[in-house]
Amino acid sequence: MTSSAETLRGLHERAARALPAQHVEDVGGWSLRRAPGCAWWAGTVQPHGHAGPDEMLRRIVEAERYYAGHNMIARFEISPPACPDGLDTLLAERGYRRESLMSLQVALATDILEQAPAGALRVRLDDRPNDAWFEIWHTVLGHGRDRRAEWDMLDRIRQPSAYASATLGDDVVAVGRAVADTGWVGLFGMATLPEARGKGAARDLITAFAGWAASRADRMYLQVERANPPALRLYERAGFTEIAGYHYRAGE
């Protein structure tokens, strides 16, 4: 699949719609996002509008003032060539630290289905999250985040979605969600309880999502931290390949 600036920019913007901020300010095509109580990456700057050196500095300063006014640090998503040339260097010079190295990966749903092993667990797909789904998601990934804010974030999603729950016996042990958006399906919030890991639950979720995606948009994508080798191995075995790396820059 192509990894042009347009493709990368579009995938990051789809991901932002799948993790919708509560507040968004547009500054020349740069989205300043805030999502109080949610995961920090839902409240980062997406600097996708073109800007020369002087304009880029002006927008950085404006973003810093915006976040400082809300008692937040400014964080920028750095994904060349989707963001302006020189932005990463300029932020580094201003003391921004580099963090959260990420991998943007893609696959075809039909390819995932062709090589999927026989499912070990029963997987249910719903178009809305239920309490059992949310409890697993929040338990594994919540890390002290505000439950009401996370529910509200899910309520803000406007694109067709699938919420998958894998069960072992009568218990939900793994969940994830998928969002279809203009020709692509993104995977988010893959979470398995520690006692259920190694039983094929995550792979079964991916297969279920591929089946859901195949009739909507064969192209799938996900974002995964490079510091998570088990997840990287899982997605590689499922059929995903990296098209770009990216990271974040966080201020003081």
C-alpha positions in Angstrom: 0.0 0.0 0.0 1.1 3.5 -0.7 2.6 5.6 2.2 2.3 9.1 0.6 2.0 12.2 2.8 -1.7 12.3 1.8 -2.3 8.7 2.9 -0.4 9.1 6.2 -2.2 12.4 7.0 -5.6 10.8 6.2 -5.0 7.8 8.4 -4.0 10.0 11.4 -7.0 12.2 10.9 -9.3 9.1 10.7 -7.7 7.9 14.0 -8.4 11.3 15.5 -12.1 10.9 14.6 -12.1 7.5 16.1 -10.6 9.0 19.3 -12.6 12.2 19.2 -11.5 15.1 21.4 -14.0 17.0 23.4 -12.6 20.4 22.2 -10.8 21.1 18.9 -9.3 24.5 17.9 -8.2 24.9 14.3 -5.1 27.0 13.7 -4.2 27.2 10.0 -5.0 23.5 9.6 -3.3 22.5 12.8 -5.8 20.8 15.2 -5.4 21.7 18.9 -7.3 18.9 20.7 -8.4 18.5 24.3 -10.1 15.5 25.8 -10.0 16.0 29.7 -10.0 12.7 31.5 -9.2 10.6 28.4 -5.9 9.1 27.1 -3.4 11.8 26.5 -3.0 11.1 22.8 -6.6 12.3 22.3 -5.5 15.7 23.4 -2.5 16.3 21.2 -1.7 18.7 18.3 -2.1 17.3 14.8 0.1 19.8 12.8 -1.1 18.9 9.3 -1.4 22.3 7.7 1.6 23.6 5.7 3.7 26.2 7.5 7.0 27.9 6.7 9.6 28.4 9.5 8.2 31.7 10.8 4.6 30.6 10.6 5.5 27.3 12.2 7.0 29.0 15.2 4.0 31.3 15.5 1.7 28.3 15.6 3.8 26.5 18.1 3.7 29.5 20.4 -0.1 29.7 20.0 -0.4 26.0 20.8 1.7 26.5 23.9 -0.5 29.4 25.1 -3.7 27.4 24.4 -2.6 24.4 26.4 -1.1 26.4 29.2 -4.4 28.2 29.5 -6.0 24.9 30.3 -3.2 23.8 32.6 -1.9 21.2 30.1 1.4 20.6 28.5 1.5 20.8 24.7 2.1 17.6 22.8 2.6 17.3 19.1 2.1 14.3 16.8 5.2 14.1 14.6 4.6 12.0 11.5 6.8 13.0 8.5 5.8 13.7 5.8 2.3 14.4 7.1 3.6 17.3 9.2 5.7 20.3 8.1 9.4 19.8 7.4 11.5 21.0 10.3 8.8 20.8 12.9 10.5 18.0 14.8 13.8 19.9 14.9 12.2 23.1 16.0 10.4 21.5 18.8 13.6 19.7 20.0 15.3 23.1 20.0 12.6 24.5 22.2 13.2 21.7 24.7 10.4 19.3 23.7 11.2 15.7 24.6 10.7 12.9 22.2 8.4 10.2 23.5 6.1 7.3 22.5 7.6 5.9 19.4 4.8 4.4 17.3 4.2 2.2 14.3 1.5 2.9 11.8 0.5 -0.4 10.2 -1.9 -1.5 7.5 -3.3 -4.8 6.1 -6.0 -6.0 3.8 -9.0 -7.6 5.5 -9.1 -10.4 2.9 -5.5 -11.3 3.5 -6.1 -11.5 7.3 -9.0 -13.8 6.8 -7.1 -16.0 4.4 -4.4 -16.8 6.9 -6.5 -16.7 10.1 -6.2 -19.8 12.3 -9.3 -21.5 13.6 -10.9 -19.4 16.3 -10.3 -20.6 19.9 -12.8 -18.3 21.6 -16.3 -17.1 20.8 -16.4 -13.4 19.6 -19.4 -11.2 19.7 -19.7 -8.0 17.7 -21.9 -5.1 18.8 -22.4 -1.7 17.3 -22.3 0.0 20.7 -20.2 -0.7 23.8 -21.9 -2.4 26.7 -21.0 -2.5 30.3 -19.1 -5.8 30.1 -17.1 -4.5 27.1 -16.3 -1.3 28.9 -15.2 -2.9 32.1 -12.5 -5.0 30.4 -11.4 -2.1 28.3 -11.1 0.3 31.3 -9.6 -2.3 33.5 -6.7 -3.1 31.1 -6.2 0.3 29.5 -7.9 2.8 31.8 -4.8 3.5 34.0 -6.8 5.7 36.3 -8.5 7.7 33.6 -12.0 9.1 34.3 -14.7 6.5 33.5 -17.3 9.1 32.6 -14.9 10.9 30.2 -14.1 7.7 28.5 -17.8 6.8 28.0 -18.3 10.3 26.6 -15.5 9.9 24.2 -17.1 6.7 22.8 -20.4 8.5 22.5 -18.8 11.2 20.4 -17.8 8.7 17.6 -20.0 9.3 14.6 -18.6 6.6 12.2 -19.8 3.1 12.0 -18.2 1.0 14.7 -17.9 -2.6 15.9 -17.2 -3.5 19.5 -15.8 -7.0 19.9 -15.9 -9.1 23.0 -14.1 -12.5 23.2 -15.4 -14.9 25.9 -13.8 -17.8 27.7 -16.6 -19.8 29.1 -19.1 -17.3 30.3 -16.6 -14.5 30.9 -15.5 -11.7 28.6 -11.7 -11.8 28.7 -10.7 -9.6 25.7 -12.2 -6.6 23.8 -11.4 -4.2 21.0 -13.1 -1.8 18.7 -13.1 -1.0 15.0 -14.2 2.2 13.2 -15.0 2.4 9.5 -14.2 5.7 7.9 -14.0 6.6 4.2 -12.5 3.5 2.8 -10.5 2.3 5.9 -11.2 0.4 9.1 -9.1 1.2 12.1 -8.5 -1.0 15.1 -8.4 0.5 18.6 -8.4 -0.4 22.3 -7.3 -4.0 22.0 -7.3 -5.3 25.6 -6.9 -8.7 27.1 -7.1 -9.6 30.7 -3.7 -10.9 32.0 -5.1 -14.3 32.9 -6.4 -14.8 29.4 -3.3 -13.9 27.4 -1.7 -16.5 25.2 -5.0 -18.2 24.5 -5.5 -16.6 21.0 -8.1 -14.0 22.1 -6.5 -11.0 20.5 -6.0 -12.9 17.2 -9.6 -14.0 17.3 -10.7 -10.3 17.7 -8.6 -9.3 14.7 -10.1 -12.0 12.6 -13.6 -10.9 13.6 -12.8 -7.3 12.8 -11.4 -8.4 9.4 -14.7 -10.2 8.7 -16.6 -7.0 9.6 -14.3 -4.8 7.6 -14.3 -7.0 4.4 -17.8 -5.9 3.4 -17.1 -2.2 4.3 -13.5 -1.3 3.5 -10.9 -4.0 2.8 -8.1 -1.7 4.0 -7.4 -1.8 7.7 -4.9 0.2 9.9 -3.8 0.4 13.4 -1.3 2.3 15.6 0.9 0.4 18.0 3.7 1.4 20.4 7.2 0.1 19.3 7.9 -0.6 23.0 5.3 -3.3 22.9 7.0 -6.4 21.3 4.1 -8.8 22.0 1.6 -6.6 20.2 4.1 -6.1 17.3 4.5 -9.8 16.9 0.7 -10.3 17.1 0.0 -7.8 14.3 2.8 -9.1 12.1 1.5 -12.7 12.4 -2.0 -11.4 11.6 -0.8 -9.8 8.4 -0.2 -6.1 9.2 2.9 -4.3 7.9 4.4 -1.0 8.9 4.1 1.9 6.4 5.5 4.6 8.7 6.9 5.3 12.1 6.0 8.4 14.1 6.4 9.8 17.6 5.3 12.6 19.8 7.1 15.7 21.2 6.0 16.8 24.7 6.7 20.2 26.3 7.6 20.9 29.9 
